[in-house]
Amino acid sequence: MSISLPLPETGSWFRGPDGRTFEVVAVDEKDQTIELQHFDGTLEEMDAEAWLELAAEPVDAPEDWSGSLDMDSEDLPKDDMVHEAFDDPMNFVDSCE
């Protein structure tokens, strides 16, 4: 009999004991694994036990979410685009190509 450990929700932001912030980008309930993306873009996967040991603190998403994207200000649109229904930041990134 396996015990299911509480897992974080995808899209949640946390701060680890080292002070670095990260987002939970994937949770596999079957395998009991969590995939994290640190603000600098680094990906990390851990099992549920390691997640509990991490004792990460929930935090609000950072205002500057571009830290994990490889974009410079030159890559941004030159016009004053209005972002209506801006649900997915990747839609914005895709429109800059």
N, CA, C and O atoms as a Tinker XYZ file with bonds, in Angstrom:
   388  protein
     1  N      0.845000   -1.173000    0.000000    73     2
     2  CA     0.000000    0.000000    0.000000    64     1     3
     3  C      0.890000    1.236000    0.000000    63     2     4     5
     4  O      1.712000    1.406000    0.901000    81     3
     5  N      0.734000    2.108000   -1.012000    73     3     6
     6  CA     1.539000    3.315000   -1.059000    64     5     7
     7  C      0.747000    4.493000   -0.490000    63     6     8     9
     8  O     -0.468000    4.595000   -0.662000    81     7
     9  N      1.463000    5.359000    0.178000    73     7    10
    10  CA     0.847000    6.539000    0.771000    64     9    11
    11  C      1.087000    7.711000   -0.161000    63    10    12    13
    12  O      2.219000    7.963000   -0.575000    81    11
    13  N      0.021000    8.429000   -0.492000    73    11    14
    14  CA     0.130000    9.578000   -1.367000    64    13    15
    15  C      0.476000   10.820000   -0.549000    63    14    16    17
    16  O     -0.264000   11.203000    0.357000    81    15
    17  N      1.598000   11.439000   -0.873000    73    15    18
    18  CA     2.030000   12.634000   -0.168000    64    17    19
    19  C      1.391000   13.865000   -0.808000    63    18    20    21
    20  O      1.113000   13.852000   -2.007000    81    19
    21  N      1.151000   14.933000   -0.032000    73    19    22
    22  CA     0.568000   16.144000   -0.608000    64    21    23
    23  C      1.541000   16.789000   -1.593000    63    22    24    25
    24  O      2.710000   17.003000   -1.272000    81    23
    25  N      1.054000   17.093000   -2.781000    73    23    26
    26  CA     1.880000   17.684000   -3.825000    64    25    27
    27  C      1.422000   19.117000   -4.083000    63    26    28    29
    28  O      0.246000   19.432000   -3.897000    81    27
    29  N      2.334000   19.984000   -4.509000    73    27    30
    30  CA     1.955000   21.368000   -4.810000    64    29    31
    31  C      1.164000   21.436000   -6.117000    63    30    32    33
    32  O      1.137000   20.474000   -6.885000    81    31
    33  N      0.529000   22.568000   -6.360000    73    31    34
    34  CA    -0.212000   22.761000   -7.603000    64    33    35
    35  C      0.704000   23.336000   -8.670000    63    34    36    37
    36  O      1.565000   24.166000   -8.380000    81    35
    37  N      0.515000   22.891000   -9.903000    73    35    38
    38  CA     1.243000   23.447000  -11.033000    64    37    39
    39  C      0.925000   24.932000  -11.130000    63    38    40    41
    40  O     -0.229000   25.338000  -10.992000    81    39
    41  N      1.950000   25.738000  -11.369000    73    39    42
    42  CA     1.781000   27.182000  -11.472000    64    41    43
    43  C      2.028000   27.925000  -10.172000    63    42    44    45
    44  O      2.056000   29.155000  -10.158000    81    43
    45  N      2.208000   27.191000   -9.075000    73    43    46
    46  CA     2.481000   27.813000   -7.775000    64    45    47
    47  C      3.949000   28.230000   -7.697000    63    46    48    49
    48  O      4.823000   27.571000   -8.260000    81    47
    49  N      4.206000   29.333000   -6.993000    73    47    50
    50  CA     5.570000   29.835000   -6.782000    64    49    51
    51  C      5.974000   29.614000   -5.336000    63    50    52    53
    52  O      5.154000   29.702000   -4.422000    81    51
    53  N      7.261000   29.322000   -5.149000    73    51    54
    54  CA     7.804000   29.057000   -3.816000    64    53    55
    55  C      9.190000   29.673000   -3.676000    63    54    56    57
    56  O      9.843000   30.011000   -4.663000    81    55
    57  N      9.619000   29.809000   -2.431000    73    55    58
    58  CA    10.992000   30.225000   -2.129000    64    57    59
    59  C     11.610000   29.105000   -1.312000    63    58    60    61
    60  O     11.060000   28.682000   -0.296000    81    59
    61  N     12.760000   28.632000   -1.769000    73    59    62
    62  CA    13.470000   27.570000   -1.066000    64    61    63
    63  C     14.285000   28.122000    0.084000    63    62    64    65
    64  O     14.402000   29.338000    0.236000    81    63
    65  N     14.846000   27.250000    0.891000    73    63    66
    66  CA    15.666000   27.676000    2.030000    64    65    67
    67  C     16.867000   28.522000    1.618000    63    66    68    69
    68  O     17.381000   29.302000    2.419000    81    67
    69  N     17.320000   28.369000    0.364000    73    67    70
    70  CA    18.464000   29.155000   -0.119000    64    69    71
    71  C     18.048000   30.542000   -0.599000    63    70    72    73
    72  O     18.897000   31.333000   -1.008000    81    71
    73  N     16.742000   30.848000   -0.553000    73    71    74
    74  CA    16.249000   32.164000   -0.959000    64    73    75
    75  C     15.873000   32.263000   -2.425000    63    74    76    77
    76  O     15.310000   33.274000   -2.847000    81    75
    77  N     16.172000   31.232000   -3.217000    73    75    78
    78  CA    15.840000   31.260000   -4.647000    64    77    79
    79  C     14.362000   30.964000   -4.841000    63    78    80    81
    80  O     13.794000   30.112000   -4.157000    81    79
    81  N     13.742000   31.676000   -5.782000    73    79    82
    82  CA    12.340000   31.435000   -6.082000    64    81    83
    83  C     12.218000   30.500000   -7.275000    63    82    84    85
    84  O     13.082000   30.463000   -8.151000    81    83
    85  N     11.137000   29.754000   -7.289000    73    83    86
    86  CA    10.892000   28.823000   -8.385000    64    85    87
    87  C      9.395000   28.608000   -8.535000    63    86    88    89
    88  O      8.607000   28.872000   -7.627000    81    87
    89  N      9.030000   28.113000   -9.728000    73    87    90
    90  CA     7.639000   27.801000  -10.035000    64    89    91
    91  C      7.501000   26.295000  -10.222000    63    90    92    93
    92  O      8.383000   25.650000  -10.789000    81    91
    93  N      6.411000   25.749000   -9.751000    73    91    94
    94  CA     6.100000   24.347000  -10.017000    64    93    95
    95  C      5.507000   24.296000  -11.417000    63    94    96    97
    96  O      4.430000   24.843000  -11.652000    81    95
    97  N      6.201000   23.641000  -12.359000    73    95    98
    98  CA     5.746000   23.616000  -13.746000    64    97    99
    99  C      5.081000   22.304000  -14.139000    63    98   100   101
   100  O      4.405000   22.239000  -15.166000    81    99
   101  N      5.261000   21.260000  -13.339000    73    99   102
   102  CA     4.608000   19.978000  -13.626000    64   101   103
   103  C      4.557000   19.139000  -12.359000    63   102   104   105
   104  O      5.474000   19.150000  -11.537000    81   103
   105  N      3.455000   18.411000  -12.231000    73   103   106
   106  CA     3.287000   17.485000  -11.113000    64   105   107
   107  C      2.774000   16.169000  -11.693000    63   106   108   109
   108  O      1.757000   16.143000  -12.386000    81   107
   109  N      3.475000   15.092000  -11.409000    73   107   110
   110  CA     3.052000   13.770000  -11.852000    64   109   111
   111  C      2.577000   13.007000  -10.620000    63   110   112   113
   112  O      3.377000   12.475000   -9.851000    81   111
   113  N      1.262000   12.966000  -10.451000    73   111   114
   114  CA     0.705000   12.328000   -9.256000    64   113   115
   115  C      0.968000   10.825000   -9.242000    63   114   116   117
   116  O      1.163000   10.235000   -8.179000    81   115
   117  N      0.973000   10.212000  -10.414000    73   115   118
   118  CA     1.212000    8.767000  -10.483000    64   117   119
   119  C      2.621000    8.425000   -9.996000    63   118   120   121
   120  O      2.797000    7.527000   -9.173000    81   119
   121  N      3.620000    9.146000  -10.507000    73   119   122
   122  CA     5.017000    8.888000  -10.129000    64   121   123
   123  C      5.440000    9.639000   -8.871000    63   122   124   125
   124  O      6.532000    9.419000   -8.349000    81   123
   125  N      4.561000   10.538000   -8.380000    73   123   126
   126  CA     4.860000   11.349000   -7.198000    64   125   127
   127  C      6.134000   12.176000   -7.418000    63   126   128   129
   128  O      7.029000   12.188000   -6.573000    81   127
   129  N      6.203000   12.876000   -8.579000    73   127   130
   130  CA     7.337000   13.753000   -8.868000    64   129   131
   131  C      6.849000   15.163000   -9.150000    63   130   132   133
   132  O      5.720000   15.372000   -9.594000    81   131
   133  N      7.718000   16.120000   -8.885000    73   131   134
   134  CA     7.439000   17.529000   -9.085000    64   133   135
   135  C      8.561000   18.103000   -9.930000    63   134   136   137
   136  O      9.735000   17.855000   -9.652000    81   135
   137  N      8.214000   18.871000  -10.965000    73   135   138
   138  CA     9.221000   19.539000  -11.774000    64   137   139
   139  C      9.154000   21.028000  -11.468000    63   138   140   141
   140  O      8.087000   21.640000  -11.509000    81   139
   141  N     10.316000   21.600000  -11.160000    73   139   142
   142  CA    10.429000   23.005000  -10.794000    64   141   143
   143  C     11.197000   23.751000  -11.867000    63   142   144   145
   144  O     12.075000   23.188000  -12.520000    81   143
   145  N     10.861000   25.027000  -12.046000    73   143   146
   146  CA    11.674000   25.901000  -12.884000    64   145   147
   147  C     12.069000   27.093000  -12.031000    63   146   148   149
   148  O     11.226000   27.868000  -11.579000    81   147
   149  N     13.378000   27.222000  -11.822000    73   147   150
   150  CA    13.893000   28.333000  -11.040000    64   149   151
   151  C     13.776000   29.603000  -11.863000    63   150   152   153
   152  O     13.650000   29.542000  -13.086000    81   151
   153  N     13.817000   30.758000  -11.202000    73   151   154
   154  CA    13.637000   32.045000  -11.866000    64   153   155
   155  C     14.649000   32.240000  -12.993000    63   154   156   157
   156  O     14.349000   32.916000  -13.977000    81   155
   157  N     15.844000   31.657000  -12.863000    73   155   158
   158  CA    16.867000   31.804000  -13.908000    64   157   159
   159  C     16.660000   30.836000  -15.074000    63   158   160   161
   160  O     17.448000   30.829000  -16.020000    81   159
   161  N     15.602000   30.018000  -15.010000    73   159   162
   162  CA    15.288000   29.105000  -16.098000    64   161   163
   163  C     15.718000   27.669000  -15.869000    63   162   164   165
   164  O     15.319000   26.784000  -16.626000    81   163
   165  N     16.510000   27.418000  -14.859000    73   163   166
   166  CA    16.989000   26.070000  -14.548000    64   165   167
   167  C     15.818000   25.166000  -14.165000    63   166   168   169
   168  O     14.975000   25.542000  -13.350000    81   167
   169  N     15.772000   23.975000  -14.759000    73   167   170
   170  CA    14.740000   22.987000  -14.427000    64   169   171
   171  C     15.286000   21.971000  -13.446000    63   170   172   173
   172  O     16.466000   21.622000  -13.477000    81   171
   173  N     14.411000   21.506000  -12.578000    73   171   174
   174  CA    14.799000   20.518000  -11.573000    64   173   175
   175  C     13.599000   19.614000  -11.317000    63   174   176   177
   176  O     12.460000   20.077000  -11.260000    81   175
   177  N     13.866000   18.328000  -11.165000    73   175   178
   178  CA    12.802000   17.380000  -10.832000    64   177   179
   179  C     13.137000   16.710000   -9.511000    63   178   180   181
   180  O     14.291000   16.382000   -9.235000    81   179
   181  N     12.110000   16.515000   -8.704000    73   179   182
   182  CA    12.316000   15.840000   -7.422000    64   181   183
   183  C     11.115000   14.976000   -7.096000    63   182   184   185
   184  O     10.020000   15.181000   -7.619000    81   183
   185  N     11.340000   14.005000   -6.222000    73   183   186
   186  CA    10.222000   13.168000   -5.796000    64   185   187
   187  C      9.500000   13.844000   -4.636000    63   186   188   189
   188  O      9.973000   14.846000   -4.098000    81   187
   189  N      8.355000   13.292000   -4.256000    73   187   190
   190  CA     7.514000   13.896000   -3.221000    64   189   191
   191  C      8.225000   13.977000   -1.871000    63   190   192   193
   192  O      8.031000   14.945000   -1.135000    81   191
   193  N      9.033000   12.991000   -1.536000    73   191   194
   194  CA     9.749000   13.021000   -0.261000    64   193   195
   195  C     10.752000   14.170000   -0.226000    63   194   196   197
   196  O     10.870000   14.870000    0.780000    81   195
   197  N     11.477000   14.360000   -1.336000    73   195   198
   198  CA    12.433000   15.469000   -1.410000    64   197   199
   199  C     11.696000   16.804000   -1.338000    63   198   200   201
   200  O     12.202000   17.766000   -0.760000    81   199
   201  N     10.499000   16.860000   -1.928000    73   199   202
   202  CA     9.688000   18.080000   -1.874000    64   201   203
   203  C      9.354000   18.434000   -0.421000    63   202   204   205
   204  O      9.470000   19.590000   -0.015000    81   203
   205  N      8.946000   17.448000    0.340000    73   203   206
   206  CA     8.617000   17.692000    1.750000    64   205   207
   207  C      9.850000   18.131000    2.537000    63   206   208   209
   208  O      9.760000   19.022000    3.382000    81   207
   209  N     10.987000   17.518000    2.268000    73   207   210
   210  CA    12.228000   17.880000    2.947000    64   209   211
   211  C     12.681000   19.292000    2.591000    63   210   212   213
   212  O     13.320000   19.967000    3.398000    81   211
   213  N     12.348000   19.734000    1.382000    73   211   214
   214  CA    12.730000   21.071000    0.924000    64   213   215
   215  C     12.089000   22.154000    1.792000    63   214   216   217
   216  O     12.690000   23.203000    2.028000    81   215
   217  N     10.878000   21.899000    2.261000    73   215   218
   218  CA    10.149000   22.855000    3.121000    64   217   219
   219  C     10.100000   24.245000    2.496000    63   218   220   221
   220  O     10.390000   25.248000    3.150000    81   219
   221  N      9.729000   24.285000    1.220000    73   219   222
   222  CA     9.641000   25.556000    0.493000    64   221   223
   223  C      8.448000   26.367000    0.988000    63   222   224   225
   224  O      7.414000   25.820000    1.370000    81   223
   225  N      8.622000   27.684000    0.970000    73   223   226
   226  CA     7.593000   28.611000    1.437000    64   225   227
   227  C      6.832000   29.175000    0.236000    63   226   228   229
   228  O      7.457000   29.678000   -0.698000    81   227
   229  N      5.498000   29.102000    0.239000    73   227   230
   230  CA     4.731000   29.677000   -0.881000    64   229   231
   231  C      4.935000   31.196000   -0.948000    63   230   232   233
   232  O      4.947000   31.877000    0.077000    81   231
   233  N      5.094000   31.710000   -2.165000    73   231   234
   234  CA     5.243000   33.150000   -2.384000    64   233   235
   235  C      4.415000   33.545000   -3.596000    63   234   236   237
   236  O      3.994000   32.689000   -4.375000    81   235
   237  N      4.182000   34.850000   -3.753000    73   235   238
   238  CA     3.510000   35.358000   -4.939000    64   237   239
   239  C      4.460000   35.266000   -6.124000    63   238   240   241
   240  O      5.679000   35.306000   -5.958000    81   239
   241  N      3.895000   35.142000   -7.316000    73   239   242
   242  CA     4.713000   35.144000   -8.527000    64   241   243
   243  C      5.450000   36.473000   -8.616000    63   242   244   245
   244  O      4.896000   37.508000   -8.244000    81   243
   245  N      6.677000   36.466000   -9.098000    73   243   246
   246  CA     7.426000   37.725000   -9.202000    64   245   247
   247  C      6.783000   38.648000  -10.233000    63   246   248   249
   248  O      6.176000   38.189000  -11.201000    81   247
   249  N      6.924000   39.952000  -10.016000    73   247   250
   250  CA     6.385000   40.915000  -10.975000    64   249   251
   251  C      7.113000   40.804000  -12.304000    63   250   252   253
   252  O      6.494000   40.918000  -13.362000    81   251
   253  N      8.422000   40.582000  -12.260000    73   251   254
   254  CA     9.222000   40.441000  -13.478000    64   253   255
   255  C      9.385000   38.964000  -13.771000    63   254   256   257
   256  O     10.356000   38.341000  -13.342000    81   255
   257  N      8.417000   38.394000  -14.515000    73   255   258
   258  CA     8.431000   36.961000  -14.804000    64   257   259
   259  C      9.362000   36.617000  -15.944000    63   258   260   261
   260  O      9.453000   35.448000  -16.318000    81   259
   261  N     10.064000   37.598000  -16.517000    73   259   262
   262  CA    10.904000   37.341000  -17.689000    64   261   263
   263  C     12.253000   36.729000  -17.337000    63   262   264   265
   264  O     13.030000   36.432000  -18.244000    81   263
   265  N     12.563000   36.530000  -16.067000    73   263   266
   266  CA    13.864000   36.000000  -15.679000    64   265   267
   267  C     14.195000   34.679000  -16.329000    63   266   268   269
   268  O     15.356000   34.430000  -16.654000    81   267
   269  N     13.201000   33.817000  -16.529000    73   267   270
   270  CA    13.473000   32.505000  -17.105000    64   269   271
   271  C     13.379000   32.498000  -18.628000    63   270   272   273
   272  O     13.618000   31.470000  -19.260000    81   271
   273  N     13.031000   33.639000  -19.217000    73   271   274
   274  CA    12.940000   33.711000  -20.677000    64   273   275
   275  C     14.213000   34.325000  -21.227000    63   274   276   277
   276  O     14.775000   35.242000  -20.629000    81   275
   277  N     14.657000   33.833000  -22.338000    73   275   278
   278  CA    15.857000   34.360000  -22.974000    64   277   279
   279  C     15.440000   35.470000  -23.930000    63   278   280   281
   280  O     15.473000   35.293000  -25.148000    81   279
   281  N     15.045000   36.623000  -23.372000    73   279   282
   282  CA    14.591000   37.748000  -24.184000    64   281   283
   283  C     15.277000   39.023000  -23.712000    63   282   284   285
   284  O     15.445000   39.250000  -22.514000    81   283
   285  N     15.663000   39.836000  -24.662000    73   283   286
   286  CA    16.185000   41.159000  -24.365000    64   285   287
   287  C     15.124000   42.172000  -24.737000    63   286   288   289
   288  O     14.166000   41.842000  -25.436000    81   287
   289  N     15.286000   43.408000  -24.276000    73   287   290
   290  CA    14.290000   44.431000  -24.584000    64   289   291
   291  C     14.172000   44.657000  -26.088000    63   290   292   293
   292  O     13.113000   45.067000  -26.564000    81   291
   293  N     15.247000   44.394000  -26.851000    73   291   294
   294  CA    15.184000   44.531000  -28.309000    64   293   295
   295  C     14.212000   43.523000  -28.930000    63   294   296   297
   296  O     13.694000   43.750000  -30.024000    81   295
   297  N     13.968000   42.416000  -28.234000    73   295   298
   298  CA    13.078000   41.378000  -28.741000    64   297   299
   299  C     11.609000   41.734000  -28.573000    63   298   300   301
   300  O     10.740000   41.107000  -29.180000    81   299
   301  N     11.336000   42.731000  -27.757000    73   299   302
   302  CA     9.949000   43.099000  -27.495000    64   301   303
   303  C      9.394000   43.923000  -28.649000    63   302   304   305
   304  O     10.163000   44.578000  -29.352000    81   303
   305  N      8.078000   43.908000  -28.866000    73   303   306
   306  CA     7.473000   44.674000  -29.957000    64   305   307
   307  C      7.729000   46.165000  -29.790000    63   306   308   309
   308  O      7.799000   46.671000  -28.670000    81   307
   309  N      7.866000   46.857000  -30.901000    73   307   310
   310  CA     8.140000   48.298000  -30.879000    64   309   311
   311  C      6.869000   49.109000  -30.664000    63   310   312   313
   312  O      6.927000   50.229000  -30.158000    81   311
   313  N      5.734000   48.559000  -31.039000    73   311   314
   314  CA     4.486000   49.306000  -30.877000    64   313   315
   315  C      3.904000   49.093000  -29.485000    63   314   316   317
   316  O      4.375000   48.243000  -28.730000    81   315
   317  N      2.903000   49.850000  -29.162000    73   315   318
   318  CA     2.244000   49.733000  -27.859000    64   317   319
   319  C      1.109000   48.737000  -27.966000    63   318   320   321
   320  O     -0.059000   49.107000  -28.088000    81   319
   321  N      1.472000   47.470000  -27.918000    73   319   322
   322  CA     0.466000   46.416000  -28.024000    64   321   323
   323  C     -0.393000   46.387000  -26.769000    63   322   324   325
   324  O      0.111000   46.500000  -25.652000    81   323
   325  N     -1.687000   46.235000  -26.969000    73   323   326
   326  CA    -2.603000   46.076000  -25.848000    64   325   327
   327  C     -2.820000   44.586000  -25.668000    63   326   328   329
   328  O     -3.155000   43.883000  -26.621000    81   327
   329  N     -2.631000   44.106000  -24.458000    73   327   330
   330  CA    -2.747000   42.683000  -24.183000    64   329   331
   331  C     -4.078000   42.399000  -23.519000    63   330   332   333
   332  O     -4.194000   42.405000  -22.293000    81   331
   333  N     -5.063000   42.154000  -24.330000    73   331   334
   334  CA    -6.358000   41.776000  -23.790000    64   333   335
   335  C     -6.392000   40.266000  -23.646000    63   334   336   337
   336  O     -5.840000   39.546000  -24.477000    81   335
   337  N     -7.025000   39.796000  -22.615000    73   335   338
   338  CA    -7.115000   38.355000  -22.337000    64   337   339
   339  C     -5.721000   37.733000  -22.331000    63   338   340   341
   340  O     -5.477000   36.727000  -22.997000    81   339
   341  N     -4.836000   38.327000  -21.593000    73   339   342
   342  CA    -3.439000   37.890000  -21.518000    64   341   343
   343  C     -3.319000   36.764000  -20.506000    63   342   344   345
   344  O     -2.834000   36.960000  -19.392000    81   343
   345  N     -3.769000   35.575000  -20.913000    73   343   346
   346  CA    -3.780000   34.435000  -20.006000    64   345   347
   347  C     -2.467000   33.662000  -19.998000    63   346   348   349
   348  O     -2.092000   33.084000  -18.978000    81   347
   349  N     -1.776000   33.650000  -21.117000    73   347   350
   350  CA    -0.582000   32.819000  -21.237000    64   349   351
   351  C      0.581000   33.662000  -21.742000    63   350   352   353
   352  O      0.561000   34.085000  -22.898000    81   351
   353  N      1.603000   33.926000  -20.912000    73   351   354
   354  CA     2.740000   34.737000  -21.348000    64   353   355
   355  C      3.426000   34.183000  -22.585000    63   354   356   357
   356  O      4.024000   34.946000  -23.344000    81   355
   357  N      3.355000   32.871000  -22.811000    73   355   358
   358  CA     4.010000   32.294000  -23.990000    64   357   359
   359  C      3.341000   32.755000  -25.277000    63   358   360   361
   360  O      4.003000   32.814000  -26.313000    81   359
   361  N      2.045000   33.086000  -25.249000    73   359   362
   362  CA     1.396000   33.644000  -26.435000    64   361   363
   363  C      2.058000   34.957000  -26.824000    63   362   364   365
   364  O      2.254000   35.232000  -28.008000    81   363
   365  N      2.402000   35.766000  -25.830000    73   363   366
   366  CA     3.084000   37.029000  -26.084000    64   365   367
   367  C      4.463000   36.772000  -26.682000    63   366   368   369
   368  O      4.848000   37.430000  -27.649000    81   367
   369  N      5.199000   35.838000  -26.130000    73   367   370
   370  CA     6.535000   35.525000  -26.626000    64   369   371
   371  C      6.452000   35.042000  -28.066000    63   370   372   373
   372  O      7.258000   35.447000  -28.903000    81   371
   373  N      5.484000   34.178000  -28.362000    73   371   374
   374  CA     5.327000   33.668000  -29.720000    64   373   375
   375  C      5.027000   34.778000  -30.706000    63   374   376   377
   376  O      5.445000   34.701000  -31.862000    81   375
   377  N      4.305000   35.820000  -30.277000    73   375   378
   378  CA     3.944000   36.896000  -31.188000    64   377   379
   379  C      5.131000   37.802000  -31.498000    63   378   380   381
   380  O      5.053000   38.605000  -32.428000    81   379
   381  N      6.215000   37.699000  -30.755000    73   379   382
   382  CA     7.389000   38.546000  -30.957000    64   381   383
   383  C      8.327000   38.007000  -32.025000    63   382   384   385
   384  O      9.284000   38.680000  -32.407000    81   383
   385  N      8.063000   36.814000  -32.505000    73   383   386
   386  CA     8.999000   36.216000  -33.466000    64   385   387
   387  C      8.861000   36.820000  -34.825000    63   386   388
   388  O      9.574000   36.430000  -35.749000    81   387
